[in-house]
Amino acid sequence: MNPVTLRNLPPQVARVVRKRAQERRTSVNKAVIELLEEGLGLAGKTPKLLHHDLDALAGSWTKRESRAFDEALVWQRGIDPDVWK
């Protein structure tokens, strides 16, 4: 399809598009397409390769929790010399 240019987008619409792109970590173009598909009732008709069911967890740890997790991994990341002979 030929490119489409949108002019004079209302500020609240532009904010929603930018927010959607940021939340989904995608381009503004892709966010506009997704919003159009949803608005036209076409959403879900094309397979999506990415899942966003765990997005709420990203960045939710405190620094203390993150540090404790990293410390717990030190043991797991160690190399057992007896196994690698």
N, C-alpha and C positions, 0 to 999 in steps of 0.2 A: 504494500500500500504506500502511496505517496505520503510524505511527512505532513503533519498537521500542526499548525501554529495556533496557540491560544493567546488571545490578547485581552487585556482588561479583566483579568481574573480577579474576582472580588477577594479582598485581603483574607477573609475568613476561609475561603476555599483554598487559597494558596497555603495558608497555615496548616490546614488539614492534610493537604497533599504532602507538604514537607514533613509533617509529623509522621505520616504513614510511611514515607520513604525512610525516615530515620529509625522508626520502630522496627521495620522489616529489614533494615540494613540493605536497602536496594536503591536504585536510581529513582529520581523524580518521575521520569518517563514511565518506568515500570509501575510505580505507585498510581499514576493517572490511569494506566490501562487496567490495573486491578480494580480501582474504584469504578471505572466505567463498566467493567464486566459485572461487578456486583450490582450496580444500579440498573443494569439491563437484564438482570436475572441470568447471566451467563456464567457466573462464578462457579467454580467447581467442575466445570465441563472439561477443563484441560488438566492433566495430571500435574501436581506440584511436587517438586523434588525435595523441597525444604520443609521442615516441620518447625513450628514455633511454640509447641506446647510447654517447653521448659524456659522460655524467654524470661518469665517473671523471676526465675532464680538467678539469672546472670547479673552479677554485680551486687548481690544481696548480702554477701558475707561481710562481716565487720573485719577490720584489719587483724584483730585478735583471732578470729575464727580462721582467717586465711593463713595466718602464721602457724596456727596449730595444725592445720591441714598439711602445709608444707613440711613441718617437722615430722609428722606422721609418715610422710612419704619417703623420708631419708632412708629409713630401714628397708623399705620395699625396693628402692632404687640401687641398693648396695649390690655388689657383684660377689657371689660366693666363689672363691678361688677353687674349691673342690669340684664344683660343677663344671668349670671352664678349664679343665686340664687337657 
